[in-house]
Amino acid sequence: MEKKTYSGFVALVGKPNVGKSTLLNTLLGVKVAPISPRPQTTRKRLRGILTEGQRQIVFVDTPGLHKPMDALGEFMDQEVYEALSDVNAVVWVVDLRHPPTPEDELVARALKPLVGKVPILLVGNKLDEAKYPEEALQAYHALLPEALPRKLSALNPKQVASLKAELLALLPEGPFLYPEDFAKSDQDFGEWVAEIVREEAMKRLWHEVPYAIATKVEEVAERENGLLYLKVVLYVERPTQKAIVIGEGGRKVKEIGQAARKQLEALLGRRVYLDLEVQVYPDWRKDPEALRELGYRSSLG
């Protein structure tokens, strides 16, 4: 007799920079999502696949919900609403170091229609750094009293394991959505490489520049000496931004490349030649056609 299987989609939502991607990486036990101290590091929905025994969760990591200022912001918010349209549970991540903001209220309003339809777990993150975690969690809970409150640090595997067990138990009976031996993420290789390069750039740049960067892999090739050759273009919106990304004597882009290469080699377990180029694509964040060209595809007009 065939064993029963259980599967479903779980959306990770919240305002920018609350630790959704860190939580996803810890849940999966492997890095699939980019992380930086900058808000809006995550720009696209990303699926992380967790299979344990007869149960499979497809996590949907989403961009931070916020008031959009351009076409990119509209795309990011749409990614969130589309992710919520068909899920079996929601993990609403908040930052316990701070009280709720209007952006948190925006998330709570977005989740209201799901009350009574699917479980909503309110996960207070950054517990290890919070001075008044109980008071903060109560304030967030007041925004959506139907949510189930939990506290943890997304960097603490033990605490995250408890959340993972709870989510696995919530899954409805059904066939696996991905093969058991499927990779931990549905990203293709080029998207994954581009996101790692963008992550390292965002860590090292300041003011408006990190948000004006898009990355795209232009070439992947196996070299005879065993090197994996990767050419990645970093797009910015203005020539002044290009000069900042390149840096004096090419120092900044070299620094970004070295950090990204180190991370890629560690994750791939092989030698990588990373070739970075910086180009100007004027006002790409405001242009829906440019967004599509740079890999931000959805039903955006």
Buried (B, 14 or more C-beta within 10 A) or exposed (E): EEEEBBBBBBBBBBBBBBBBBBBBBBBBEEBBBBBBEBBBBBBBBBBBBBBEEBBBBBBBBBBBBBEEEBBBBBBBBBBBEBBBEEBBBBBBBBBBBBEBEEBBBBBBEBBEEBEEEBBBBBBBBBBBEBEEBEEBBEBBBEBBEEBEBBBBBBBEEEBBBEBBEBBBEBBEEEEBBBEEEBBBBBBEEBBBBBBBBBBBBBBBBEEEBBBBBBBBBEEEEEEEEEEBEBBBBBBBBBEEBBEBBBBEEEEBBEBBBEBBBEBBBEBEEEEBEBEBEBEEBEEBBBBBEBBEBBBBEBEBE
